[in-house]
Amino acid sequence: MNNIPMKPRSLKLLEFLSLEKSADRLLAFEVPKDALSWTRFCGALLLVLVVLLFLSGIFMAFYYSPIP
């Protein structure tokens, strides 16, 4: 049989896209303990939803016509 060690697909993809150094830096980054809390999660979720609301409103303002 084949004795060549196989790499996982994710590592092959990182090599192909030349993102190994970036992935290593992200994996080595230590997150502070207080960064993972429900208040920060809900605040970040609220921020994303409000930005999405404004972006969709701007998009609709360009293309919406009230005439049936």
N, C-alpha and C positions, 0 to 999 in steps of 0.2 A: 504494500500500500504506500500511500504518500506520507513521508515523514517530515514534510515541510510544516512548520508551525503556522497556524492560521491567525490572522489578526481580526479582531471584531470589526464589524462594518463601520462603527462610529470612528474608530481610529483610522481606518482607510479614508473615510470622508474628511477627517481633520487633516490628514496628510495631503490629500488631493487639493483641498482649499487653502493649504498653508496656514492653518489656524492653530497649530499645535502650541505655539508660544502663548497665544492669547488664551487658549483653554487652560494651560498650566497656570497662568497668572490668575485667572478667575477661580480656579480650584484652590489656589494657595491663599486667596483673600479670606481673612477672618472677619466674620460678621459679629458686631457687638451684640451682647445678650439682650440689651434693651431694644434692639432694632426689630426683633421679631415679637410684636405684640399685636393684640386685636385692635387697639386704637390706631396704630400706624397702618395696619392692613386696611381697616375701614376708611381711613383718610385717603390712602392711595387709591382705593377703589372708587371713592367719591370723586377724586380728582380726575381719574380716567373717564368716568361716566359723564362728568360735566364737560370735559373737553370734547368727548364724542357728541354730546348734545349740541354744543355750539358748532362743531364742524358739520354735523348733519343739517342744522338750521341754515348755515351759510350755503351749503350745497342746494338745499331746497329753495332758498331765496333766488338763486340764479335760474332755476328751471320750473318753478311753480307758476302756473297761470290760473287765476281764479275763474276764468271764463269756462263754462262747461263745454 
